[in-house]
Amino acid sequence: MLGAVETRSVSPVFVGRAEELGTLHDALVRAREGEPQALLIGGEAGVGKTRLVEEFAAAARSRGAVVALGGCVEIGADGLPFAPFSTALRALRRELPGELAAAAAGQEEELARLLPELGESRAGRHDEDAMARLFELTARLLERVAAEHTVVLALEDLHWADASTRHLLSYLFRTLRTGRLVVLATYRSDDIHRRHPLRPLLAELDRLRTVRRLELARFNRDEVGRQIAGILAQEPEPDQVDAIFERSDGNAFFVEELAVAAHEGCRTGLTDSLRDLLLVRVEGLPEAAQQVARIVAEGGSTVEYRLLSAVARLAEDDLIEALRAAVNAGILAPAPGDDGYRFRHSLVREAVSDDLLPGERSRLNRRYAEALETDPALVPADQRAARLASYWYHAHDAAKALPAVLEASVQARRRHAYAEQLRLLERAMDLWDAAPEAVRETLRPVDYAEVYPPCGCDPATTALRYLDLLAEAAVAGRLCGERERALKITKRALRLLEEEKDPLRTAWFWIQRSRLVQRLARGDGWQEIATAQDLVRGLPPSEVHAEVLATAAHWSMLREPGPDTLTAAERAVEYARMVGADEIEANARLTLGGLMVEAGQIEAGLAHMYEVRDDVVARGLAVVVGRSHVNLPSTLEGIGRSEESVNILREGLRLTGRMGLTESEGWVWGNLAESLISLGRWDEAAEAAVSAQRMGRTAAPYGSGAHSLAFLALARGEVAEAARHLAEARAAYGPHDPMPQNDLPSSSLAIAVAAAEGRLADARAELARTLESGFPLGTQRYAWPLLLAAATAEAEARALPAARDGREQVLDGMLAAVKRLTTHAPVWYAHEQWVRAELHRAADRSTPDTWSEVVTAFEPLGRPYDLARVRYRLAASLLTCGDDERERAAELLRLAHAAARHLGARPLADAATALGRRARLPLAPAAAPGPAPADPAEALGLTSRERDVLRLVAAGHTNRRIAQELFISPKTASVHVSNILGKLGVSGRGEAAAVAHRLGLFPAEMLMPGPAG
């Protein structure tokens, strides 16, 4: 383009900023050691932010770092979605093409929303996790690229940033944990007025300890003198320094302008306003150069040369001469890395733009729009729609602006830039009445309205309606977090629909309101769902009908499960299948499967859920992939199949991490903590619970993690800590939308904490509130532990005189509840036996036979803490029967004590120790005298019968099956199993089988299971 040009106003000497530069260099050193760094650089316009970043970038490059610069692009008053990140990633791709390709591998379709060069973005339904998914993948992309290279990501002019850029930057600042990465952003502090959209972000980032904020001050007199000397290449006169310092007040850019003006003999700048000074310098250019400057001022932050040529309509030689004059004068500068031009400083561009006449501004925007329509290749493809929409809008041509703005909204949606989509849709609504009807009739829903179901019309031939825009805007508002605005939009839509009978569209908007009401904590959303149900009742199958049924079924599954819910889920699956709504069908089948399991159709329900999981993983349906790896393992845990649950959850962590499903990942961690607790892997469970609290973006995963931490603290004797975590969980869930899966575990823990603190009255009050509300159908997995906690509290307090009043009524209430709960799963049956045993203990009617049945029920379940507790109870009961049962009691007590110590369950271990001391029972097995026998079974002290039992245990048989094989009673089999576990020093049947296999006690053929029986 142009040859070398002279820019005289920039000092070749970098002046001042030693402290700030030192902070940046310190950040670079820390980043090179693998600690990501986040910095914000603020200062008024012209104070020297860009110069500081350039100086730091040059130093970073000299030290081997890769520097990727990106600036927020302003077009008129509009910002381009993700523009600085797209530019910076492009630069990163140029510098490290192989590394970036490897880091993006497998997620190119999603990351192409930021960097289109990676491929085509996947189309599909949008959800509230979509933007977070893109953000998480971006964070991991940067961490992977920065694993081997030090990377500096610099984003300039954050005050112009679109909302999506601000959200992504905030996400990176909050979540980056690894990588040799420095992320810094600059902004104009004098532009951040009270209502500026950047202000809340700055306040949020100020609260993060990981973000350092630098505020650049103006230069002092000595620094101004050095800057002038650098510009003039000679020492200035003291009077000149004083005059320029006083006039510029130390602003570096104005120092440059005043120094050049004085050097050129332009004295007006020392008396007129600084804005006039900037315009005087422009007015000193040749007329063609002035015209080009005005065109560039209205074109945006940067204007491509070919676009500028098309708009200026000058001969190429004349255009180049005009550009050369503007560049030599320090007004314009070649854009770095682009075939275009920009103002050397945005203050000059703003002064020139502000000086344009209204008619002149609209005329220039029209010429830009016409040029871009004639040749769309004049600008980068990812900017085309947004820039064309902005040019036509500021040209005040509604007929052209409306379709252009709608097309830009579609592009914003495809990039998950929902905030920009909402702004553009609101602009389209403003243009709607101004646009000619003939233009509106050419617009089609298939082109511009994705989220709104057809509702019986053909979206390819039916004209776009204003309601379609409201629908798109409502969803965009929900997805970008502008829920109040979205709620108002749905209200406006429903008011319009009162004038026409369109039940499907009306029902669709009520479903949107339900989601918004729940997200805004204004209620549980059922009234809105019920209204939608009434509207679609009796109508033929449709996508809206299927979505209403699926939403209602899912809501009821979480809050009021029952036969009607199961029917709604079945109809939702049927309707979704009939209309080809695959994602709705998959979600409805997950709901249906969970409801079937709760209703006792366990294997059939699980088959549904496994099929959905496999299908959505194969098809890459991200949202349902996340939900399937939350709901399926949760259902498995609810029926006691914890090991199976953990295996799926581990895979869920891999998939949600790879797909950027951060919210689902938080849920997976929470469920993993619950299953690991059941399996006795408590240290791992605590780590998973903390991860759930850290990863979850909403309250539920945080509350789930707090529940698990409360349980662990209570089981380990840390009652105050348990109470604190319980309070955290209840605060996270809030009172606005009660759900059994949240409320019943909270009540269970509250009863246990109150009992541990000696507050039996509070425990009873919590139980009474729960029993009064009742246990909804399908909530037995939460009801059994709650009744157990209450029954145990009563049993422990049975000797207290203060507990006698009302005890009979309390026990009767619990017994009535027990009779109403189902026991379809072995773990539910085991809990029923346990609750009944505790109720008997509370009434002083406990017997060894009662507890023996409980132990037998728990032995095959693989729940070491539960098993240790009931073994302790059986041992205590046996010791009341005289000396005949002391040996058996001793073995049970030793097993319980060993398991409690292994888990760190101090209260149970202490209780076992105390009981053993009172009964004079040893808690460690006596050492066998003499040399170790050659036979491992003999070395372990196993009798002949115990060897037979262990062989069947190793083959996976239950106590009942062992009894059948050996012609003994199940009770006797249970006693043998307990003795074997004690002699092997293990806490469960699985560990016993592992020991048998490791020692080679039985040939493989002896372990083959026989026919089922």
SULSULZI-V71899 format. One record per backbone hydrogen bond with DSSP energy under -0.5 kcal/mol. NH is the residue of the N-H (numbers start at 1). CO is the residue of the C=O. Records with the same first field share a line. If there is no record, write none. Layout:
NH=CO  CO
This chain:
7=5
8=6  328
11=9
12=230
14=12
15=13
21=17
22=18
23=19
24=20
25=21
26=22
27=23
28=24
29=25
30=26
31=27
32=28
33=29  30
34=31
35=30
36=34
37=181
38=210
39=183
40=212
41=185
42=40  214
43=187
47=44
52=48
53=49
54=50
55=51
56=52
57=53
58=54
59=55
60=56
61=57
62=58
63=59  60
64=61
65=60
66=150
67=65
68=66  152
69=67
70=154
72=156
75=78
76=74
78=75
80=73
83=80
86=82
87=83
88=84
89=85
90=86
91=87
92=88
93=89
94=90
95=91
96=92
100=96
101=97
102=98
103=99
104=100
105=101  102
107=104
111=107
112=108
113=110
114=111
115=111
118=115
119=116
130=127
133=129
134=130
135=131
136=132
137=133
138=134
139=135
140=136
141=137
142=138
143=139
144=140
145=141
146=142
147=144
148=145
149=145
151=149  180
152=66
153=151  182
154=68  152
155=153  184
156=70  154
158=186
160=157
161=158
166=162
167=163
168=164
169=165
170=166
171=167
172=168
173=169
174=170
175=171
176=172
180=146
181=179
182=151
183=37
184=153  182
185=39
186=155
187=41
189=43  187
191=188
192=189
193=191
196=193
199=196
201=197
202=198
203=199
204=200
205=201
206=202
207=203  204
208=205
209=207
211=208
212=38  210
214=40  212
216=42  214
219=250
224=220
225=221
226=222
227=223
228=224
229=225
230=226
231=227
232=228
233=229
234=229
241=237
242=238
243=239
244=240
245=241
246=242
247=243
248=244
249=245
251=248
252=250
253=46
255=251
256=252
257=253
258=254
259=255
260=256
261=257
262=258
263=259
264=260
265=262
266=261
267=265
269=266
270=267
271=268
272=268
277=273
278=274
279=275
280=276
281=277
282=278
283=279
284=280
285=282
290=286
291=287
292=288
293=289
294=290
295=291
296=292
297=293
298=294
299=295  296
300=296
301=74
303=341
305=339
308=304
309=305
310=306
311=307
312=308
313=309
319=315
320=316
321=317
322=318
323=319
324=320
325=321
326=322
327=323
328=324
329=325
330=327
331=326
332=326
333=342
335=340
338=335
340=338
341=303
342=333
344=331
348=345
349=345
350=346
351=347
352=348
353=349
354=350
355=351
356=353
361=357
362=358
363=359
364=360
365=361
366=362
367=363
368=364
369=365
370=366
371=367
372=368
373=369
374=370
375=371
378=375
379=376
383=380
384=380
385=381
387=383
388=384
389=385
390=386
391=387
392=388
393=389
394=390
395=391
396=393
397=392
398=396
401=397
402=398
403=399
404=400
405=401
406=402
407=403
408=404
409=405
410=406
411=407
412=408
413=409
414=410
415=411
416=413
417=412
418=416
421=417
422=418
423=419
424=420
425=421
426=422
427=423
428=424
429=425
430=426
431=427
432=428
433=429
435=431
439=436
440=436
441=437
442=439
443=439  440
445=462
446=459
447=444
448=444
449=445
450=448
453=451
457=454
459=457
461=458
462=458
464=443
468=465
469=465
470=466
471=467
472=468
473=469
474=470
475=471
476=472
477=473
478=474
479=475
480=476
481=477  478
482=477
483=481
486=482
487=483
488=484
489=485
490=486
491=487
492=488
493=489
494=490
495=491
496=492
497=493
498=494  495
499=496
500=497
502=500
506=502
507=503
508=504
509=505
510=506
511=507
512=508
513=509
514=510
515=511
516=512
517=513
518=514
519=515
520=516
521=518
522=517
523=517
529=525
530=526
531=527
532=528
533=529
534=530
535=531
536=532
537=533
539=536
546=542
547=543
548=544
549=545
550=546
551=547
552=548
553=549
554=550
555=551
556=552
557=553
558=554
559=555
560=556
566=562
567=563
568=564
569=565
570=566
571=567
572=568
573=569
574=570
575=571
576=572
577=573
578=574
579=575
580=576  577
581=576
582=580
585=581
586=582
587=583
588=584
589=585
590=586
591=587
592=588
593=589
594=590
595=591
596=592
597=593
598=594
599=595
600=597
601=596
602=600
605=601
606=602
607=603
608=604
609=605
610=606
611=607
612=608
613=609
614=610
615=611
616=612
617=613
618=614
619=615
620=616
621=616
622=620
625=621
626=622
627=623
628=624
629=625
630=627
631=627
632=628
634=630
635=631
636=632
637=633
638=634
639=635  636
640=637
641=636
642=640
645=641
646=642
647=643
648=644
649=645
650=646
651=647
652=648
653=649
654=650
655=651
656=652
657=653
658=654
659=655
660=656  657
661=656
662=660
665=661
666=662
667=663
668=664
669=665
670=666
671=667
672=668
673=669
674=670
675=671
676=672
677=673
678=674
679=675
680=677
681=676
682=680
685=681
686=682
687=683
688=684
689=685
690=686
691=687
692=688
693=689
694=690
695=691
696=692
702=698
703=699
704=700
705=701
706=702
707=703
708=704
709=705
710=706
711=707
712=708
713=709
714=710
715=711
716=712
717=714
718=713
719=717
722=718
723=719
724=720
725=721
726=722
727=723
728=724
729=725
730=726
731=727
732=728
733=729
734=730
740=558
741=558
742=739
743=739
744=740
745=740
746=742
747=743
748=744
749=745
750=746
751=747
752=748
753=749
754=750
755=751
756=752
757=753
758=755
759=754
760=758
763=759
764=760
765=761
766=762
767=763
768=764
769=765
770=766
771=767
772=768
773=769
774=770
776=774
777=561
779=776
782=779
783=779
784=780
786=782
787=783
788=784
789=785
790=786
791=787
792=788
793=789
794=790
795=791
796=792
797=793
798=795
800=797
803=800
804=801
807=804
808=804
810=806
811=807
812=808
813=809
814=810
815=811
816=812
817=813
818=814
819=815
820=816  817
821=817  818
827=639
828=825
829=825
830=826
831=827
832=828
833=829
834=830
835=831
836=832
837=833
838=834
839=835
840=836
841=837
842=838
843=839
844=841
845=840
851=847
852=848
853=849
854=850
855=851
856=852
857=853
858=854
859=855
860=856
861=858
862=859
864=862
867=863
868=864
869=865
870=866
871=867
872=868
873=869
874=870
875=871
876=872
877=873
878=874
879=875
880=877
881=878
882=879
885=882
886=883
889=885
890=886
891=887
892=888
893=889
894=890
895=891
896=892
897=893
898=894
899=895
900=896
901=897
902=898
903=899
904=900
905=900
906=904
909=905
910=906
911=907
912=908
913=909
914=910
915=911
916=912
917=913
918=914
919=915
920=916  917
921=916
936=934
939=935
940=936
941=938
942=937
947=943
948=944
949=945
950=946
951=947
952=948
953=949
954=950
955=951
956=953
957=952
962=958
963=959
964=960
965=961
966=962
967=963
968=963
973=969
974=970
975=971
976=972
977=973
978=974
979=975
980=976
981=977
982=978
983=979
984=980
985=981
986=981
989=859
992=988
993=989
994=990
995=991
996=992
997=993
998=994
999=995
1000=996  997
1001=996
1006=1003
1007=1003  1004
1008=1005
